[in-house]
Amino acid sequence: MDAEKFYSPQELERQYNVRDSRADYETKIVPDWINRSVITRTNLKSVIDISYGKSEKQKLDFFSSADINSPTVIFFHGGYWQRGDKSVYSFLANSFVKNNINFLAVGYDLCPKISITQIVLQAQEAIVWIWQNANKLEINKDKFIVSGHSAGGHITGMMMGTEWNKISSDLPNNLILAGIPISALNLLEPIRHTTLNDALKMDKEEAKSQSPIYLPPRTNAQQLIVYGANETDEFHRQSNIYYEKFKSEERKIERFIVPDADHFDEMNDLSNESSEFFKKMKKFIELL
């Protein structure tokens, strides 16, 4: 289905511009995340703003479980590649660190300063830096789980489709142990037909080349595909087309639907170690 042909322009906008459906996004949701993140950075063992590249936003926030054998979740924030900051998502680290999982939040430059193509290159640069500096960070380079929400879920898919040993000969192609894309954007063409593209400035060629649905995973690393039960039909479809296309007997891909959650509620669920979502993610990681 070509969503841009199936829906009216107004309905397509509603399907993707999900901030407009939450009147409390700017007044309650984001301020709450920011406040909780400030507390997290104060209370947890962390190293903030580790530079992995040349630009101001190419930085990492690292929250350590203090166990060198722990897995590490490398997390890319959302914001339609044009908004957001890694610092807003520090609050997610609490549940992971309490359960012996390191948490690394990745910052990156945003559109229109750079393109989506360049954001993906920065994400690759971040993961390469983390792998090459694993000993300094005191983390196990064999236990990298890449995850992200919304645009960060898209980045996750692009990382799963990366041939790492073509970037550098010292990198293993199975550098990523597993992927957990959350409400990922796997097909970018519909977004090109919304006002979200005003800042992205995608043309048809970039929309295709940067869509994970056209970039098969390069290994059989396991994946957990996640989206909220209360999200729009298009966000459901974006996850399901990836799940249906790339799952196989050799490549185990699970699907988890966060109960009673929309695009933003699911982040609150992930921060709650008692939620079904966090329990599922924890179990998935433990079984790797």
C-alpha positions in Angstrom: 0.0 0.0 0.0 1.3 3.5 -0.9 0.1 5.4 2.1 0.7 8.8 0.4 -1.9 7.6 -2.3 -4.3 5.8 0.1 -4.7 8.7 2.6 -5.8 12.3 2.1 -3.0 14.8 2.8 -4.7 15.7 6.1 -5.0 12.1 7.2 -1.4 11.3 6.2 -0.3 14.2 8.3 -2.3 12.9 11.3 -0.9 9.4 10.9 2.7 10.6 11.1 2.8 14.0 12.9 1.8 12.3 16.2 2.9 15.2 18.5 -0.2 17.0 17.4 -2.4 14.3 18.9 -0.9 14.9 22.4 -1.8 18.4 23.6 0.4 17.8 26.7 3.5 16.9 24.7 5.3 20.2 25.2 3.7 21.1 28.5 3.9 17.8 30.4 5.6 14.9 28.6 8.9 16.5 27.6 9.3 18.6 30.8 8.7 15.4 32.8 11.4 13.5 30.8 13.8 16.3 31.2 13.3 16.6 35.0 13.7 12.8 35.5 16.8 12.8 33.3 18.5 15.5 35.4 17.8 13.4 38.5 19.2 10.3 36.7 22.4 12.0 35.7 22.9 13.1 39.3 22.1 9.7 40.9 23.7 7.2 38.6 27.3 6.5 37.8 27.7 8.2 34.5 30.1 9.9 32.0 28.3 12.7 30.1 29.1 14.2 26.7 31.8 11.8 25.5 32.9 13.1 22.1 32.8 10.5 19.3 33.0 13.0 16.3 33.8 16.5 15.3 30.5 18.3 15.7 29.0 19.6 19.0 26.1 17.1 19.0 28.3 14.0 18.3 28.5 13.0 21.9 27.5 10.1 24.1 26.1 9.7 27.6 27.3 6.5 29.3 25.5 5.0 32.3 27.5 2.0 33.7 26.3 -1.1 35.5 29.9 -1.5 36.8 30.0 -5.0 35.4 32.4 -5.5 32.5 30.4 -8.5 31.3 27.1 -6.7 31.2 25.4 -6.1 27.8 25.2 -2.6 26.6 22.1 -0.9 25.1 23.2 1.8 22.6 20.1 4.1 22.3 19.2 6.6 19.5 16.6 9.2 20.4 13.7 10.1 18.2 12.3 13.5 17.0 11.9 12.9 13.3 15.6 13.5 12.8 15.0 17.3 13.4 14.2 17.6 17.1 15.3 16.1 20.4 18.5 15.5 22.3 20.1 12.5 24.0 20.0 14.4 27.4 16.2 14.1 27.4 16.4 10.3 27.5 18.7 9.8 30.4 15.7 8.7 32.5 15.6 5.5 30.6 18.9 4.4 32.0 17.6 3.8 35.5 15.8 0.5 34.8 18.6 -0.8 32.7 21.4 -0.1 35.1 19.4 -1.5 38.0 19.1 -4.7 36.0 22.8 -5.0 35.2 22.6 -3.5 31.7 24.8 -0.6 30.6 23.0 2.3 28.8 24.6 4.5 26.2 22.6 7.4 24.7 23.8 8.7 21.4 23.6 12.4 20.2 23.7 13.4 16.6 23.3 16.4 14.4 19.8 17.2 13.2 18.0 18.2 10.0 18.1 20.6 8.2 21.7 21.2 9.4 22.6 17.8 7.9 20.6 15.2 5.9 19.1 11.9 7.1 21.9 10.2 5.1 24.5 12.1 7.1 22.7 11.2 10.4 23.0 7.5 9.5 26.7 8.0 8.9 27.1 9.7 12.3 25.3 6.8 13.9 27.7 4.4 12.3 30.6 6.6 13.5 29.2 6.4 17.0 29.0 2.6 17.1 32.5 2.3 15.6 33.9 4.6 18.3 32.1 2.6 21.0 33.5 -0.7 19.7 37.0 0.7 19.3 36.9 2.2 22.8 35.1 -0.6 24.6 38.1 -1.3 26.9 38.3 2.3 28.0 34.6 2.3 28.8 35.0 -1.1 30.5 32.2 -2.8 28.5 32.0 -6.1 26.6 32.3 -5.4 22.8 30.6 -8.7 22.1 27.3 -7.6 23.8 26.1 -4.5 21.9 22.3 -4.2 21.6 21.3 -1.3 19.3 17.9 0.3 20.1 16.1 3.6 19.4 12.6 5.2 19.3 10.8 6.5 16.2 13.6 8.2 14.1 16.0 6.3 16.5 14.2 3.1 15.5 14.9 4.0 11.9 18.6 4.4 12.8 18.5 1.1 14.5 17.3 -0.6 11.3 20.0 1.1 9.3 22.6 -0.1 11.7 21.3 -3.7 11.3 21.8 -3.3 7.6 25.4 -2.0 7.9 28.3 -4.0 6.6 30.8 -3.0 9.3 33.9 -4.6 7.8 33.4 -2.4 4.8 33.7 0.7 7.1 36.9 -0.6 8.6 38.7 -3.9 8.1 39.2 -4.4 11.9 35.5 -4.5 12.5 33.5 -7.8 12.7 30.4 -7.9 10.5 28.5 -9.3 13.5 29.5 -6.2 15.6 25.8 -5.9 16.8 24.5 -8.7 18.9 20.8 -7.7 18.6 18.5 -4.9 17.6 15.4 -3.4 19.3 13.7 -0.8 17.1 10.8 0.9 18.8 8.1 2.4 16.7 10.6 2.5 13.9 10.2 4.4 10.6 11.2 1.7 8.0 9.7 3.2 4.9 10.4 7.0 4.4 8.4 7.8 1.3 5.1 8.6 3.1 6.9 11.1 5.3 8.1 12.9 2.2 4.5 13.9 1.6 3.9 15.5 5.0 5.0 18.8 6.5 7.7 16.9 8.4 9.7 16.9 5.2 10.0 20.7 5.3 13.1 20.3 7.5 14.2 16.9 6.2 14.2 18.0 2.6 14.2 14.3 1.4 13.9 13.6 -2.3 12.5 10.3 -3.6 16.0 8.8 -4.0 17.1 9.6 -0.4 13.7 8.3 0.9 14.4 5.0 -0.7 18.1 4.7 0.0 17.6 5.5 3.7 14.6 3.2 4.3 15.5 0.0 6.3 12.8 -1.9 4.4 15.1 -1.8 1.4 18.3 -2.6 3.4 18.2 -6.2 4.6 20.0 -7.0 7.9 23.5 -8.0 7.2 23.6 -10.8 9.8 21.1 -13.1 11.5 21.3 -11.1 14.7 18.0 -11.4 16.6 15.6 -8.4 16.7 12.7 -7.4 18.9 10.3 -5.2 17.0 8.2 -3.0 19.3 5.3 -0.6 18.8 2.5 0.8 21.0 -1.0 -0.7 20.8 -2.5 2.8 20.6 -0.3 4.2 17.9 -1.6 5.1 14.5 -2.2 2.5 11.8 0.8 3.8 9.8 3.2 3.3 12.8 1.8 -0.2 13.1 2.4 -0.8 9.4 5.9 0.6 9.5 6.9 -2.0 12.1 5.0 -4.9 10.6 6.3 -4.6 7.1 9.9 -4.9 8.4 8.9 -7.9 10.6 7.2 -9.7 7.8 9.9 -9.1 5.3 13.0 -10.0 7.3 12.0 -12.7 9.8 13.2 -16.2 8.9 14.1 -19.5 10.5 17.7 -18.3 10.5 17.0 -14.8 11.7 14.8 -14.7 14.8 12.7 -11.6 14.9 10.1 -11.2 17.6 7.3 -8.6 17.8 6.0 -7.0 21.0 3.0 -4.6 21.2 3.1 -2.3 24.2 -0.3 -2.5 25.9 -2.4 0.7 26.1 0.5 2.8 24.9 0.8 5.5 22.2 4.0 6.8 20.7 5.1 8.6 23.9 3.5 6.4 26.6 5.8 3.6 25.5 8.9 5.5 26.6 7.4 5.8 30.1 6.7 2.1 30.1 10.3 1.4 29.1 11.5 3.4 32.0 9.4 1.4 34.5 11.1 -1.9 35.3 7.7 -3.3 36.4 6.1 -2.8 33.0 5.4 -5.5 30.6 7.6 -3.7 28.0 10.7 -3.5 30.2 10.3 -7.1 31.4 10.0 -8.2 27.7 13.1 -6.3 26.7 15.1 -7.5 29.7 14.1 -11.1 29.0 15.0 -10.7 25.3 18.5 -9.4 26.3 19.0 -12.1 28.9 18.3 -14.9 26.4 20.8 -13.6 23.8 
